């Protein structure tokens, strides 16, 4: 790869790697379904569901208040943070970042995004 676009892609990948390393060193990194969390931390079941027009992320994370967690998009992934964990799930589809809408009801976090074509 060469040119300005390849440098942007490389820089984004490097930024993600550094962010994940810092999070791991802080002992807060966990993964999706069935994967062990770093440093023996607990894991959270999550699911990524795609339709023809939308991507929906669901995660079971009971015991938190709405204002204790944040949902954002970073480097082609959905990232959920709370006081004692961070979950990062790569997205397989291109999405409209401005369409991100999330809710936390009865211990289940849902986030919806519109796909772009």
N, C-alpha and C positions, 0 to 999 in steps of 0.2 A: 504494500500500500504506500502511496505517496500523495503529496498535496496537502492543502489545508484541512480537508475533511478527515483524512486519516489521522492527523495530529489531534483533532477534536475527539475522535473516537478513542484514541490512545489515552488522552488526558482524562476523559470520563472514566475509563476502565481503571486507570491509576488512582483517581480520586476515590472510587468505590473500594478498591483494595485497601487503601490507607484507612478509610472510614471503618471498614470491617475489622482491620487489625486493631485499631484503637478501641473499638467496641469489645472485641475479644479480650484485650488486655484489661479492660475494665470489668470483665467477668459477667457481661450482660447479654452476650450473643446467644440466641436460641434459634432453632430452625423449625421448619414446618413439620408436617405429620410424620411420626415414626422415627425421626432422627434425634439422636441424643443432643441435649443442649451442651454448650461449652462449659467446662469446669463443673460438671455435675448439676447444672441448673435445670429447672423443670422445662418441659416443652409444652407447646400449645398446639392443639389440633387446628389445622387450617385447610381451607379448600379454595381453589381458584376455579371459577366456573365461567366458561365463555359461551356466548350465544353469537348469532351473526352480527349483532350490533352493540353488544355490551360485554364488559368483563365485570364479574362480581367476585369479591373476596370475602370469605366468611372465616371467622376465627372464634373459637370457644375460649374465653379468657375471663372466667368469673372472678368477682371480688374487687373490681375496680369501679371507680366513679367515672362518669363521662369525661370530666375535665382532667383525669389522671392519665389519659392516653392521647397520643397524637398519631394521625395517619397522614402520610405524605408520599409523594412519588420522587424517586431519586435514581438516576442512572438506569432507567428502564425497569425499575422494580417498585413494588409497593412496600413501604416501610411502616411498621407499627411500633411505637415506643410507649413504654409505661415506666413507672419508677424502678422496676426490677428486671425489665427485659426489653429486648429489641428483636423483632421478627422481620426478616427481609425475604420477600418472594418475588423472583423475576417474573416479569410479564412476557407472554409469548406474542402478544399483539400490540400494535401501535394504538395508543389511546390519546384522547383529548384531555390533557392535564387539568384544564379549567373545569372539566365536568365531574371531578372527584366529589362525591357525596358520601358521607359516612354516618353511621348511627350505631349506638351501643345500647342494646335492649336485652334485659334478662341474662347478662353475662355473655352475649354473643355480639361480636363486632361485625358489622357489614360495611363494605365500601363498594360503591358502584362507579364505573367509568364507561364513557361512550368510546367505542372504537373509532379510529380514523381510517379512511381508505385512500 
